[in-house]
Structures are given as structure tokens and as C-alpha cells.
Amino acid sequence: MSIAEQAPAYIRAISPYVPGKPITEVARELGMPVDSIIKLASNENPLGMSPKAKRAVEDALNGIERYPDNFELTQALAERCGVNFAQIVLGNGSNDILELAARAFLAPGRSAVFSAYAFAVYPLATTAAGAECIVAPSTPDFGHDLAAMKAAIRPDTRLVWLANPNNPTGTLLPYGDIEDFIADISPDILVVLDEAYNEYLPLSERFETLAWVRQFPNVLVTRTFSKIYGLAGLRIGYGVGSQAVVDLLNRVRQPFNVNNLALAAATAALKDQEFLNESFELNQRGMAQILAGLKRQELDSLPSYGNFVTFKVADAAGVNRRLLKQGVIVRPLAGYNMPDHLRVTIGREHENARFLEALEKAIRG
């Protein structure tokens, strides 16, 4: 028996997460200059990071030999979210918070429920904890079907994953329906509400879900600095929950799981509302540009409330390969059981235009 076979069977059964292709990887594979490639695959902010965050990172280099102190950011988030200091947990990206929730509440003999076409980390985190994945069927438009998710809950279910807006589909659940769902299920089940794309919602669609943390002790809201804040490379996110839930997450959290540079950048980014407004407006214009371009090419897309669009195209795998040969990286969704779809991140105006032009050529073959 090999050493690898000594690992638990549920660990050996995991299929590793496959991220969007980095620009440098495509450059190596195709022999293309790095600066000739555009990446619209990983829902990153095309504006980069806030200038205030960048200056904060530069200043923080002076203290890089010291272990991190997360007090300032945690306090700022507590004030921003209207909760106590002890209700905030920081993570190495919001993915880290998802992993902490799974470690704290799942184990062999337990199960977690999530929707089909939901974020790929949910089955990974569930399986890594030795728990069983229960995949509820989606709505016809690839959205979460809360009635189906409720019906899928079993006596051994201890966690429900909800993404709103959802990745990779971009769909949005009505907040009243989510509140009814939480109220209807057992308070012994942790509901993780993943809001990585919350800041991209139009003002008319926003709702203060953090109020549910006070109403429902079994709710954990997760958010990230990787998307609209532009700090994906620094890996920082946070969770907001009851003190009891956050205390458990802190027990399994690695010490100093967020580094000095990320802490400094996130603290500064919170104060730069001008940058957030600029990023939001750019996304709104880019979304309209991409949707109009897809419509001209007679391609169907899913309604999106994030910073990306998922669309259907014949021979999606072939189209993706032909886009790569033109130096345009998007995200194929076969791994999400959506083999006929591709996902494109909203970029700057010229990047969106180049994508649409390359897409037309790729479809023609």
C-alpha cells in the first residue's frame, strides 16, 4: 500500500480546484508576449487596487518582520457592519472562512446542502471535512431553488451553503425568500451566506443581510476584498456571525492567517469610497457593453448581478481554445457541469471590445 493510500478516502476523492488560467501560463504555453494577453477569467477588478491601499502596502513594508496585528481592521469592520468586535473573523480570502466553517461544523457522518451550479469551493470544503455533499437541483435558469434545498436537508445536515449573487451563474435570490428559508430550517444548521459580489449589486437590489446575524444566531455572512476592492493577490476576506459561531471559527483558524500587507491594504481600502464608486460604475458600463455585444452575436446569457457574465455558446470548449490562441482568457464552465457555457469577467472598455471581437472570430472557427 502506497503512502498516499494512508490518507482518508474522502481526501483522496477530492478533485482539486482549478483556477482561471494565469496570464503567464498562457504566455508560456502559446509563446505570446505577456502584455498581449488579457485575462477576463477570474472576476478580478480591472482597475487594480485602490491608490490608498497601494500606499498603505508600501508603508507596511517597514514592519514586515513583525507578526500581524489584526485589531485595526477587525475594529473597522465591526464598526462598518454594526456588530461587536468578537463577531468578526478574518480569513486568507473569504475562501478561508468557508473552509473554517466546514472544519468547525462538518465531520464524517454529517452532510452539507448546496445548489447545483454553485461555487466549486462548497463541495471541496465539505468533502475535505469528511462530510457528505447533498446537491439540490437548481431552477431552470441555473439559480438556487430554495424549496429544493430545504427538501434536501436531512437529520445529519449541519451546514447549508448559499451564494448571493451566485458564482458562476450571476443569479440573485430575493432576500425575502432567503429570510423565510432561514426561519424555516432548524436553528441547529449553520447557513453560510456567501456575498463575495455584494458590492456590485445595484443600489435598488441591496439589502442589509447583516441584520440577520442578530436575528438568526446560525447565520454566517462572508465577504471578500478580492473582488471590487481589487486585493485578490493579497488574499483577505472576512466573516460576520454570532459570537458563538465566530469563536468556533477562531478555534480552528491558523494564527496570523492574514498577513501585514493584506491587513494594511484592506484597512485603507475600506476608507476609499471614491475608488469603490469608480469600480462600480465601470462594471455597470462594462456589463451593458458585454451584454449588447453578446446580443449582437445572438448569444443567450444569464442575468448577472456580479462583475461577470455567463453565456451559452455552441462548442464552448472549442471557442475557449480559439479565444486563448487570440490571447483572450475567459472561464470554461465544464467543471460546473455547464459544458455549453463560458464566463467572462467585465473588464475595461477596450478589453471588453477585444473580447467581443475575438469571440466573433472564435465562433466562426
Buried (B, 14 or more C-beta within 10 A) or exposed (E): EEEEEEEEEBEEEBEEEEEBBBBEEBBEEEEBEEEEBBBBBBBBBBBBBBEBBBEBBEEBEEEEEEEBEBEEBBEBBBEEBEBEEBBBBBBBBBBBBBBBBBBBBBEEEBBBBBBBBBBBBBBBBBBBBBBBBBBBEBBEEBBBBBEBBBEBBEEEBBBBBBBBBBBBBBBBBEBEEBBEBBEEBEEEBBBBBBBBBBBBBEEEEEBEBBEBBEEBBBBBBBBBBBBBBBBBEBBBBBBBBBEEBBBBBBEEBEEEBBBBBBBBBBBBBBEBEEBBEEBBEBBBBBBEBBBEBBEEEEBEBBBBBBBBBBBBBEBBEEBBEBBBBBBBBBBBBEEBEBEEBBBBBBBBEEBBBBBBEBBEBBBEE
